Amino acid sequence: MPEGDAVRRTADRLDRALAGQLLTGSDLRVPQLATTDLAGGTVERTATHGKHLLTRLVMPDGAPLTLHTHLKMEGSWRVVAPGARWPGPAQDARVVLRTERADAIGFLLGLVELLPTAEEHTIVGHLGPDLLGAWTPDDEATALARLTATPDRMLGTALLDQTVVAGIGTIWLSEVCFVQGVHPQAPVAAVGDPLRLLRRARQMLRAALEHGQPLTTGDRRNPVWVYRRQRQPCLRCRTTVEAGLVGEPGRRRTTYRCPRCQPASA
């Protein structure tokens, strides 16, 4: 599943193509919206909150609407010149937005819904602060309080919980735990400085957004410390990297760690 930085890059790509543009046509290929026509609406921008995309429109009657999409595991948004060949099968398209200068096609989107912009809180209000959002002192305090509210909870499970903090997926879970020197399967209480961990996670996402890819090591040949490097030597100490599972039952995710750099107990 794309993580917060990848979702923000998707939103930026949509903004470059659609922001400020009048929709000349639309095709919402989901049953509940099959008869909806957004033509005549003006795209303001595409905002994000964690892994959620919020494309905000103003319709001809002045009504502000939000097209809410989520990529889930397989979804993507692609932008092409008007009338150009799509970079994916037509049967996989869930949303098509057309303007005079570009077509934006959402393929295999895991979620598509339309709602008044004033009601966005009903779909993202329960989420934790967005690591790529404004990140005010209040946001930081809220994220810290939610992370530490259940000290016995597995750290990796807590960090993947988007109601704690929004934007972390398996890449950033693995990488921030490595850099912080903590075991992702340890309890939250084992983290010596959880605020520093959150700040590092934010720094990593912002750096990835700037570089266009995860680059936690600073070396493009080996851009990540442990993510998907199981059975390979740790780039810091040469100990073999291990894989393990975190997450709620039925939603397990794989994480990675160095047994020496991230001991199970301090």
C-alpha positions as CSV (number, residue, x, y, z in Angstrom):
1,M,0.0,0.0,0.0
2,P,1.4,3.4,-0.9
3,E,2.5,5.4,2.1
4,G,2.0,9.0,3.0
5,D,4.8,10.4,0.9
6,A,3.8,8.4,-2.2
7,V,0.2,9.6,-1.8
8,R,1.3,13.2,-1.5
9,R,3.3,12.8,-4.7
10,T,0.2,11.5,-6.4
11,A,-1.8,14.5,-5.2
12,D,0.9,16.8,-6.4
13,R,0.8,15.1,-9.8
14,L,-3.0,15.6,-9.9
15,D,-2.6,19.2,-8.9
16,R,-0.2,19.9,-11.8
17,A,-2.7,18.6,-14.2
18,L,-6.0,19.6,-12.8
19,A,-5.8,22.4,-10.3
20,G,-7.7,25.5,-11.4
21,Q,-9.1,23.6,-14.5
22,L,-12.7,23.2,-15.6
23,L,-13.8,19.6,-16.0
24,T,-15.0,18.9,-19.5
25,G,-16.1,15.4,-18.7
26,S,-16.0,12.7,-16.0
27,D,-16.7,9.0,-15.7
28,L,-17.2,7.6,-12.2
29,R,-17.1,3.8,-12.7
30,V,-18.4,2.7,-9.3
31,P,-22.1,1.6,-8.9
32,Q,-23.1,4.3,-6.4
33,L,-21.8,7.1,-8.6
34,A,-22.4,5.7,-12.0
35,T,-24.9,8.4,-13.0
36,T,-22.9,11.3,-11.5
37,D,-21.6,13.9,-13.9
38,L,-18.9,16.3,-12.6
39,A,-18.5,18.2,-16.0
40,G,-18.6,21.9,-15.4
41,G,-17.0,21.7,-12.0
42,T,-13.7,23.4,-11.3
43,V,-10.9,21.5,-9.6
44,E,-9.5,23.5,-6.7
45,R,-6.8,21.1,-5.5
46,T,-6.1,17.6,-4.2
47,A,-5.4,17.5,-0.5
48,T,-4.2,14.5,1.4
49,H,-4.5,13.2,4.9
50,G,-2.2,10.3,5.4
51,K,-3.1,7.8,2.7
52,H,-6.4,9.5,1.7
53,L,-6.8,11.7,-1.4
54,L,-9.3,14.6,-1.3
55,T,-9.9,16.2,-4.7
56,R,-11.9,19.4,-4.0
57,L,-14.3,20.7,-6.6
58,V,-16.6,23.7,-7.0
59,M,-19.6,22.8,-9.1
60,P,-21.4,25.3,-11.4
61,D,-24.0,26.1,-8.7
62,G,-21.2,27.0,-6.3
63,A,-21.5,23.8,-4.3
64,P,-18.1,22.6,-2.9
65,L,-17.7,18.8,-3.4
66,T,-14.9,16.4,-2.5
67,L,-14.0,13.3,-4.5
68,H,-12.5,11.0,-1.9
69,T,-10.3,8.2,-3.2
70,H,-7.9,5.7,-1.6
71,L,-5.3,3.7,-3.4
72,K,-5.4,0.7,-1.0
73,M,-3.0,-2.0,-2.2
74,E,-3.2,-1.8,-6.0
75,G,-4.7,1.6,-6.9
76,S,-3.0,4.4,-8.8
77,W,-3.7,7.7,-10.5
78,R,-2.2,8.4,-14.0
79,V,-2.3,11.6,-16.0
80,V,-2.1,11.7,-19.8
81,A,-2.7,14.2,-22.6
82,P,-6.3,14.5,-23.7
83,G,-7.2,11.5,-25.9
84,A,-3.9,9.8,-25.4
85,R,-3.7,6.0,-24.8
86,W,-4.2,5.1,-21.2
87,P,-1.3,3.4,-19.3
88,G,-3.6,0.7,-18.1
89,P,-6.6,-1.5,-19.0
90,A,-9.9,0.4,-19.4
91,Q,-11.6,-2.2,-17.3
92,D,-9.4,-1.2,-14.4
93,A,-10.4,2.5,-14.5
94,R,-12.6,3.6,-11.6
95,V,-12.5,7.3,-12.2
96,V,-11.9,9.5,-15.2
97,L,-11.6,13.3,-15.0
98,R,-11.1,15.2,-18.2
99,T,-10.0,18.8,-18.8
100,E,-8.8,20.6,-21.9
101,R,-5.2,19.9,-21.1
102,A,-5.2,16.5,-19.4
103,D,-7.0,13.3,-18.6
104,A,-6.6,11.9,-15.1
105,I,-7.5,8.2,-14.7
106,G,-7.8,6.4,-11.3
107,F,-7.0,2.7,-11.8
108,L,-8.1,0.0,-9.3
109,L,-8.9,2.5,-6.6
110,G,-9.8,0.9,-3.4
111,L,-12.3,3.5,-2.5
112,V,-14.3,6.2,-4.4
113,E,-16.9,8.4,-2.9
114,L,-18.3,11.9,-3.3
115,L,-19.4,14.2,-0.5
116,P,-19.8,17.8,0.4
117,T,-16.4,19.3,1.3
118,A,-17.8,20.6,4.6
119,E,-18.3,16.9,5.6
120,E,-14.7,15.8,5.0
121,H,-14.3,15.4,8.8
122,T,-16.7,12.4,8.6
123,I,-14.1,10.4,6.6
124,V,-10.7,11.7,8.0
125,G,-11.7,13.2,11.3
126,H,-11.0,10.0,13.2
127,L,-7.4,9.8,11.9
128,G,-4.3,10.8,13.8
129,P,-2.3,13.9,12.8
130,D,-0.9,13.8,9.3
131,L,2.9,13.5,9.3
132,L,3.0,15.5,6.1
133,G,0.4,18.0,7.2
134,A,0.9,21.3,9.1
135,W,2.2,19.4,12.1
136,T,1.5,22.0,14.7
137,P,2.5,21.7,18.4
138,D,-1.0,20.5,19.0
139,D,-0.6,17.8,16.3
140,E,2.6,16.6,17.8
141,A,1.1,16.5,21.3
142,T,-2.0,14.6,20.0
143,A,0.2,12.0,18.1
144,L,2.4,11.5,21.2
145,A,-0.6,11.1,23.5
146,R,-2.2,8.5,21.1
147,L,1.0,6.6,20.6
148,T,1.7,6.3,24.4
149,A,-1.9,5.8,25.5
150,T,-1.5,2.0,25.4
151,P,2.0,1.3,26.7
152,D,1.7,-2.5,26.3
153,R,0.6,-2.3,22.6
154,M,3.2,-3.6,20.1
155,L,5.0,-0.6,18.7
156,G,4.8,-1.7,15.1
157,T,1.0,-2.2,15.4
158,A,0.6,1.2,17.0
159,L,2.6,3.0,14.3
160,L,0.6,1.4,11.5
161,D,-2.6,2.5,13.2
162,Q,-3.7,5.5,11.2
163,T,-5.8,6.8,14.1
164,V,-2.6,7.2,16.0
165,V,-0.6,9.1,13.4
166,A,-1.4,9.2,9.6
167,G,1.1,8.3,6.9
168,I,3.3,5.5,8.2
169,G,3.3,2.2,6.4
170,T,5.6,-0.7,6.4
171,I,8.6,1.2,4.9
172,W,8.6,3.9,7.5
173,L,7.7,1.6,10.3
174,S,10.8,-0.5,9.5
175,E,13.1,2.4,8.9
176,V,12.2,4.7,11.8
177,C,12.4,1.8,14.2
178,F,15.9,0.9,12.9
179,V,17.2,4.5,13.1
180,Q,15.7,4.8,16.6
181,G,17.2,1.5,17.6
182,V,14.0,-0.1,18.8
183,H,12.4,-3.4,18.1
184,P,9.2,-3.1,16.1
185,Q,7.6,-6.0,18.0
186,A,8.5,-4.5,21.4
187,P,5.8,-2.7,23.4
188,V,5.4,1.1,23.0
189,A,6.7,1.4,26.6
190,A,10.1,0.2,25.4
191,V,10.7,3.3,23.3
192,G,12.9,5.6,25.3
193,D,11.9,8.8,23.5
194,P,8.7,8.3,21.5
195,L,8.5,12.0,20.6
196,R,11.9,11.8,18.9
197,L,10.6,8.7,17.0
198,L,7.6,10.6,15.7
199,R,9.8,13.6,14.7
200,R,12.2,11.2,12.9
201,A,9.3,9.6,11.0
202,R,8.2,13.0,9.9
203,Q,11.7,13.9,8.7
204,M,11.9,10.7,6.8
205,L,8.6,11.2,5.0
206,R,9.5,14.8,4.1
207,A,12.9,13.7,2.8
208,A,11.3,11.0,0.7
209,L,8.8,13.5,-0.7
210,E,11.7,15.8,-1.6
211,H,13.9,13.1,-3.2
212,G,11.0,11.2,-4.9
213,Q,11.8,8.0,-3.1
214,P,12.8,6.6,0.3
215,L,16.4,7.5,1.0
216,T,17.0,6.9,4.7
217,T,20.6,5.8,4.3
218,G,21.6,8.7,2.0
219,D,22.9,6.2,-0.5
220,R,20.9,5.7,-3.7
221,R,22.5,2.3,-4.3
222,N,21.2,1.1,-0.9
223,P,18.5,3.6,-0.1
224,V,17.0,1.9,3.0
225,W,18.5,0.3,6.1
226,V,16.3,-2.8,6.6
227,Y,13.1,-2.6,4.6
228,R,12.8,-5.8,2.5
229,R,16.4,-6.7,3.3
230,Q,15.7,-9.9,5.2
231,R,18.6,-12.4,5.0
232,Q,20.9,-9.7,3.9
233,P,23.7,-8.1,6.1
234,C,22.8,-5.0,8.0
235,L,24.4,-2.0,6.4
236,R,25.6,-0.8,9.7
237,C,26.9,-3.9,11.6
238,R,26.6,-6.7,9.0
239,T,24.3,-8.8,11.2
240,T,21.7,-10.6,9.1
241,V,18.4,-8.7,8.9
242,E,15.3,-10.5,10.0
243,A,11.6,-10.2,9.1
244,G,8.6,-10.4,11.5
245,L,4.9,-9.7,11.6
246,V,3.1,-6.8,13.3
247,G,-0.5,-5.4,13.0
248,E,-3.9,-6.4,14.1
249,P,-5.2,-10.0,13.6
250,G,-6.4,-10.3,10.0
251,R,-4.3,-7.3,8.9
252,R,-0.7,-8.5,9.6
253,R,2.1,-6.7,7.9
254,T,5.8,-7.7,7.5
255,T,8.4,-5.6,9.2
256,Y,12.2,-5.8,9.2
257,R,14.9,-5.3,11.8
258,C,18.5,-5.9,12.7
259,P,18.8,-8.1,15.8
260,R,22.0,-6.4,16.9
261,C,21.0,-2.8,16.2
262,Q,17.5,-3.3,17.5
263,P,17.7,-5.8,20.4
264,A,14.5,-7.3,21.7
265,S,15.2,-5.9,25.1
266,A,17.5,-3.0,26.2
